[in-house]
Amino acid sequence: MLHRAGRMAGLEPPVVHDRTPDLHIGTGIVSGRAVDLVGTAPPDRIVARHIIHTSTAEFLLILNAPGGLGRRDISEALADAVAELRAIDVTYSPLRPESLVSRLRRGEISAEAYPPLADIVARCAAMRAATDGWFDAWAMPGGFDPGGLLVGWAVERAATRLRAAGIADYAVVSGADLVVRGQAPHGGPWRIAMHHPTRPRRSPLMLEMTAGAVGTSGVAGRRNHVFDPHTGEPVHHLASATVVGPELAVADGYATALFAAGPVGYDWFPSSDGYQALFAGPG
């Protein structure tokens, strides 16, 4: 089952047990969808739902927009967020040989020449310091790889585009990572069912959120994809580590580090900046 990690205080999202969820994460279901949306919108709202695939991830965007905004404006807001996600994939994905990250790994460019790339590098350096080296983008096989927080960074930037377009109620989800804001289509907080990644029939932990992020690192059907940066060896002593907090890029980085560190992470995980961790054991 999912357990709150000891000594990990901070954000305490309301836990609910008797409501139908809006989002399911960490299910590992056969269809490959880690997220489902249920419920209907009231007549004065327009709900737009879109899924896109990039070289590194699948993203689901759900916009719960006021009807007065107009379908054209809503479509343009959605298209702008999607364009941001695609541009980030093309420009920064370590899986693309000509991306800025790949060129940085080969020593062809400096991060300072491209402000967004410099931001990614600075975030990775800050996360390495904050986790006592358990998040280390420079210790990955093949060289610098910001993948442990890149998806969260991309989701946050897409969410910023939505807010700039006047969308105050939305969810942006990638696998078991998400950002939510405002109200779900049913008119209340987003209800999120967090499932054990390898035991989907177990009862999920239910959260209600109107603002915040959930970042997860875990097996989810894959093994040997998170490495101990101190030894270079893959780790798989947990099923997953999940962090709930204000910002997804930070939550993602903490989750990656906690998955690698296990209980050692108690020594450095923050207790006063709004982040809370949960572990799922392997069985």
C-alpha positions as a Python dict, from the first residue, in 0.01 Angstrom:
ca = {
    (1, 'M'): (0, 0, 0),
    (2, 'L'): (98, 366, -11),
    (3, 'H'): (258, 499, 306),
    (4, 'R'): (333, 854, 409),
    (5, 'A'): (702, 874, 473),
    (6, 'G'): (790, 938, 837),
    (7, 'R'): (921, 1282, 932),
    (8, 'M'): (792, 1422, 605),
    (9, 'A'): (561, 1702, 704),
    (10, 'G'): (443, 2005, 511),
    (11, 'L'): (159, 1993, 264),
    (12, 'E'): (-133, 1785, 387),
    (13, 'P'): (-379, 1748, 99),
    (14, 'P'): (-724, 1639, 214),
    (15, 'V'): (-763, 1262, 199),
    (16, 'V'): (-1106, 1137, 95),
    (17, 'H'): (-1239, 785, 78),
    (18, 'D'): (-1599, 797, -49),
    (19, 'R'): (-1596, 1005, -369),
    (20, 'T'): (-1567, 902, -733),
    (21, 'P'): (-1223, 1010, -858),
    (22, 'D'): (-1167, 1247, -1149),
    (23, 'L'): (-816, 1118, -1215),
    (24, 'H'): (-644, 784, -1161),
    (25, 'I'): (-264, 771, -1148),
    (26, 'G'): (-21, 485, -1106),
    (27, 'T'): (-265, 215, -1212),
    (28, 'G'): (-46, 39, -1468),
    (29, 'I'): (-365, -73, -1642),
    (30, 'V'): (-356, -284, -1956),
    (31, 'S'): (-459, -6, -2193),
    (32, 'G'): (-151, 192, -2100),
    (33, 'R'): (-361, 483, -1976),
    (34, 'A'): (-251, 594, -1630),
    (35, 'V'): (-524, 859, -1619),
    (36, 'D'): (-898, 853, -1675),
    (37, 'L'): (-1156, 1131, -1653),
    (38, 'V'): (-1509, 1075, -1529),
    (39, 'G'): (-1803, 1303, -1462),
    (40, 'T'): (-1988, 1565, -1665),
    (41, 'A'): (-1964, 1941, -1678),
    (42, 'P'): (-2247, 2182, -1590),
    (43, 'P'): (-2414, 2363, -1882),
    (44, 'D'): (-2221, 2687, -1824),
    (45, 'R'): (-1881, 2516, -1865),
    (46, 'I'): (-1690, 2374, -2161),
    (47, 'V'): (-1457, 2080, -2102),
    (48, 'A'): (-1177, 2017, -2351),
    (49, 'R'): (-968, 1702, -2330),
    (50, 'H'): (-660, 1633, -2543),
    (51, 'I'): (-382, 1373, -2544),
    (52, 'I'): (-46, 1424, -2713),
    (53, 'H'): (260, 1201, -2747),
    (54, 'T'): (621, 1318, -2754),
    (55, 'S'): (952, 1135, -2769),
    (56, 'T'): (965, 1107, -2391),
    (57, 'A'): (609, 1109, -2258),
    (58, 'E'): (236, 1113, -2311),
    (59, 'F'): (43, 1417, -2185),
    (60, 'L'): (-323, 1461, -2107),
    (61, 'L'): (-467, 1812, -2084),
    (62, 'I'): (-813, 1874, -1937),
    (63, 'L'): (-952, 2226, -1952),
    (64, 'N'): (-1261, 2311, -1749),
    (65, 'A'): (-1334, 2649, -1902),
    (66, 'P'): (-1619, 2896, -1854),
    (67, 'G'): (-1866, 2886, -2141),
    (68, 'G'): (-1837, 3261, -2183),
    (69, 'L'): (-1476, 3229, -2289),
    (70, 'G'): (-1580, 3090, -2626),
    (71, 'R'): (-1483, 2770, -2802),
    (72, 'R'): (-1236, 2943, -3030),
    (73, 'D'): (-1045, 3098, -2738),
    (74, 'I'): (-1046, 2765, -2555),
    (75, 'S'): (-916, 2584, -2863),
    (76, 'E'): (-641, 2841, -2905),
    (77, 'A'): (-541, 2806, -2538),
    (78, 'L'): (-524, 2430, -2574),
    (79, 'A'): (-325, 2455, -2898),
    (80, 'D'): (-79, 2695, -2735),
    (81, 'A'): (-17, 2457, -2443),
    (82, 'V'): (24, 2163, -2680),
    (83, 'A'): (268, 2362, -2893),
    (84, 'E'): (473, 2439, -2581),
    (85, 'L'): (497, 2070, -2492),
    (86, 'R'): (600, 1975, -2846),
    (87, 'A'): (857, 2255, -2863),
    (88, 'I'): (1012, 2145, -2533),
    (89, 'D'): (1036, 1788, -2661),
    (90, 'V'): (1208, 1893, -2984),
    (91, 'T'): (1439, 2141, -2813),
    (92, 'Y'): (1534, 1967, -2488),
    (93, 'S'): (1463, 1594, -2508),
    (94, 'P'): (1781, 1393, -2439),
    (95, 'L'): (1642, 1130, -2678),
    (96, 'R'): (1674, 1366, -2975),
    (97, 'P'): (2034, 1384, -3108),
    (98, 'E'): (2003, 1748, -3216),
    (99, 'S'): (1828, 1881, -2906),
    (100, 'L'): (2004, 2140, -2694),
    (101, 'V'): (2046, 1886, -2414),
    (102, 'S'): (2214, 1639, -2650),
    (103, 'R'): (2438, 1912, -2790),
    (104, 'L'): (2528, 2017, -2435),
    (105, 'R'): (2620, 1657, -2352),
    (106, 'R'): (2855, 1653, -2651),
    (107, 'G'): (3014, 1981, -2545),
    (108, 'E'): (2899, 2166, -2857),
    (109, 'I'): (2722, 2448, -2671),
    (110, 'S'): (2715, 2609, -2329),
    (111, 'A'): (2398, 2625, -2124),
    (112, 'E'): (2438, 3001, -2074),
    (113, 'A'): (2377, 3063, -2444),
    (114, 'Y'): (2014, 2951, -2413),
    (115, 'P'): (1821, 3088, -2111),
    (116, 'P'): (1565, 2802, -2084),
    (117, 'L'): (1847, 2546, -2102),
    (118, 'A'): (2034, 2741, -1835),
    (119, 'D'): (1719, 2726, -1621),
    (120, 'I'): (1703, 2346, -1660),
    (121, 'V'): (2071, 2310, -1568),
    (122, 'A'): (2031, 2542, -1269),
    (123, 'R'): (1727, 2347, -1147),
    (124, 'C'): (1921, 2021, -1173),
    (125, 'A'): (2211, 2171, -978),
    (126, 'A'): (1974, 2301, -709),
    (127, 'M'): (1805, 1961, -681),
    (128, 'R'): (2141, 1786, -653),
    (129, 'A'): (2228, 2014, -361),
    (130, 'A'): (1885, 1973, -199),
    (131, 'T'): (1897, 1592, -209),
    (132, 'D'): (2251, 1536, -88),
    (133, 'G'): (2346, 1422, -437),
    (134, 'W'): (2068, 1163, -477),
    (135, 'F'): (1932, 1358, -772),
    (136, 'D'): (2228, 1402, -1002),
    (137, 'A'): (2160, 1473, -1369),
    (138, 'W'): (2536, 1456, -1437),
    (139, 'A'): (2568, 1099, -1304),
    (140, 'M'): (2335, 942, -1560),
    (141, 'P'): (2459, 693, -1821),
    (142, 'G'): (2568, 888, -2128),
    (143, 'G'): (2615, 1217, -1946),
    (144, 'F'): (2391, 1504, -1839),
    (145, 'D'): (2026, 1395, -1843),
    (146, 'P'): (1761, 1619, -1681),
    (147, 'G'): (1486, 1362, -1739),
    (148, 'G'): (1415, 1333, -1367),
    (149, 'L'): (1253, 1676, -1371),
    (150, 'L'): (1215, 1762, -1740),
    (151, 'V'): (857, 1633, -1770),
    (152, 'G'): (754, 1831, -1464),
    (153, 'W'): (924, 2142, -1604),
    (154, 'A'): (738, 2095, -1934),
    (155, 'V'): (402, 2048, -1762),
    (156, 'E'): (455, 2361, -1553),
    (157, 'R'): (534, 2565, -1864),
    (158, 'A'): (226, 2432, -2044),
    (159, 'A'): (15, 2519, -1739),
    (160, 'T'): (155, 2872, -1745),
    (161, 'R'): (34, 2906, -2104),
    (162, 'L'): (-315, 2797, -1999),
    (163, 'R'): (-331, 3054, -1719),
    (164, 'A'): (-209, 3327, -1952),
    (165, 'A'): (-501, 3242, -2183),
    (166, 'G'): (-753, 3282, -1902),
    (167, 'I'): (-798, 2914, -1814),
    (168, 'A'): (-814, 2893, -1434),
    (169, 'D'): (-938, 2534, -1397),
    (170, 'Y'): (-733, 2257, -1554),
    (171, 'A'): (-532, 1939, -1513),
    (172, 'V'): (-214, 1856, -1704),
    (173, 'V'): (-103, 1498, -1656),
    (174, 'S'): (182, 1279, -1773),
    (175, 'G'): (182, 921, -1650),
    (176, 'A'): (180, 939, -1270),
    (177, 'D'): (276, 1309, -1266),
    (178, 'L'): (22, 1589, -1269),
    (179, 'V'): (-57, 1952, -1202),
    (180, 'V'): (-409, 2062, -1114),
    (181, 'R'): (-563, 2401, -1051),
    (182, 'G'): (-910, 2524, -967),
    (183, 'Q'): (-1214, 2303, -1000),
    (184, 'A'): (-1280, 1976, -1182),
    (185, 'P'): (-1571, 1953, -1430),
    (186, 'H'): (-1810, 1841, -1154),
    (187, 'G'): (-1760, 2176, -979),
    (188, 'G'): (-1544, 2073, -682),
    (189, 'P'): (-1176, 2001, -614),
    (190, 'W'): (-995, 1755, -838),
    (191, 'R'): (-1028, 1409, -684),
    (192, 'I'): (-718, 1200, -750),
    (193, 'A'): (-692, 826, -691),
    (194, 'M'): (-331, 722, -630),
    (195, 'H'): (-292, 351, -703),
    (196, 'H'): (-10, 117, -611),
    (197, 'P'): (194, 92, -934),
    (198, 'T'): (229, -287, -929),
    (199, 'R'): (-85, -383, -732),
    (200, 'P'): (-368, -200, -912),
    (201, 'R'): (-643, -391, -732),
    (202, 'R'): (-545, -249, -395),
    (203, 'S'): (-758, 37, -264),
    (204, 'P'): (-607, 368, -377),
    (205, 'L'): (-524, 666, -162),
    (206, 'M'): (-763, 948, -254),
    (207, 'L'): (-659, 1313, -256),
    (208, 'E'): (-858, 1631, -319),
    (209, 'M'): (-666, 1927, -462),
    (210, 'T'): (-744, 2270, -604),
    (211, 'A'): (-380, 2366, -664),
    (212, 'G'): (-60, 2169, -662),
    (213, 'A'): (132, 1884, -815),
    (214, 'V'): (198, 1514, -777),
    (215, 'G'): (534, 1379, -895),
    (216, 'T'): (612, 1008, -901),
    (217, 'S'): (916, 794, -970),
    (218, 'G'): (876, 419, -979),
    (219, 'V'): (877, 94, -1166),
    (220, 'A'): (537, 124, -1337),
    (221, 'G'): (616, -182, -1546),
    (222, 'R'): (980, -77, -1604),
    (223, 'R'): (1294, -169, -1418),
    (224, 'N'): (1650, -34, -1411),
    (225, 'H'): (1554, 319, -1522),
    (226, 'V'): (1651, 501, -1201),
    (227, 'F'): (2016, 485, -1094),
    (228, 'D'): (2194, 532, -766),
    (229, 'P'): (2411, 832, -858),
    (230, 'H'): (2674, 729, -605),
    (231, 'T'): (2729, 380, -747),
    (232, 'G'): (2592, 397, -1101),
    (233, 'E'): (2379, 90, -1032),
    (234, 'P'): (2003, 72, -1104),
    (235, 'V'): (1774, 72, -801),
    (236, 'H'): (1446, -111, -752),
    (237, 'H'): (1398, -153, -377),
    (238, 'L'): (1068, 42, -389),
    (239, 'A'): (767, 24, -618),
    (240, 'S'): (744, 403, -625),
    (241, 'A'): (815, 728, -447),
    (242, 'T'): (555, 1003, -478),
    (243, 'V'): (585, 1366, -375),
    (244, 'V'): (292, 1606, -344),
    (245, 'G'): (367, 1976, -340),
    (246, 'P'): (334, 2318, -502),
    (247, 'E'): (559, 2271, -809),
    (248, 'L'): (584, 1964, -1030),
    (249, 'A'): (945, 2004, -1146),
    (250, 'V'): (1056, 2010, -781),
    (251, 'A'): (821, 1727, -682),
    (252, 'D'): (952, 1520, -974),
    (253, 'G'): (1311, 1580, -870),
    (254, 'Y'): (1243, 1487, -510),
    (255, 'A'): (1052, 1174, -617),
    (256, 'T'): (1341, 1059, -837),
    (257, 'A'): (1589, 1116, -555),
    (258, 'L'): (1371, 940, -297),
    (259, 'F'): (1322, 640, -525),
    (260, 'A'): (1699, 612, -555),
    (261, 'A'): (1774, 679, -188),
    (262, 'G'): (1494, 496, -6),
    (263, 'P'): (1485, 559, 373),
    (264, 'V'): (1816, 749, 354),
    (265, 'G'): (1610, 1029, 206),
    (266, 'Y'): (1463, 1102, 549),
    (267, 'D'): (1785, 1286, 629),
    (268, 'W'): (1746, 1554, 363),
    (269, 'F'): (1380, 1567, 260),
    (270, 'P'): (1238, 1909, 354),
    (271, 'S'): (988, 1943, 636),
    (272, 'S'): (880, 2304, 594),
    (273, 'D'): (843, 2401, 228),
    (274, 'G'): (510, 2242, 134),
    (275, 'Y'): (619, 1901, 4),
    (276, 'Q'): (507, 1563, 136),
    (277, 'A'): (635, 1220, 35),
    (278, 'L'): (470, 882, 9),
    (279, 'F'): (637, 547, -57),
    (280, 'A'): (487, 235, -213),
    (281, 'G'): (661, -87, -118),
    (282, 'P'): (740, -352, -378),
    (283, 'G'): (469, -590, -265),
}
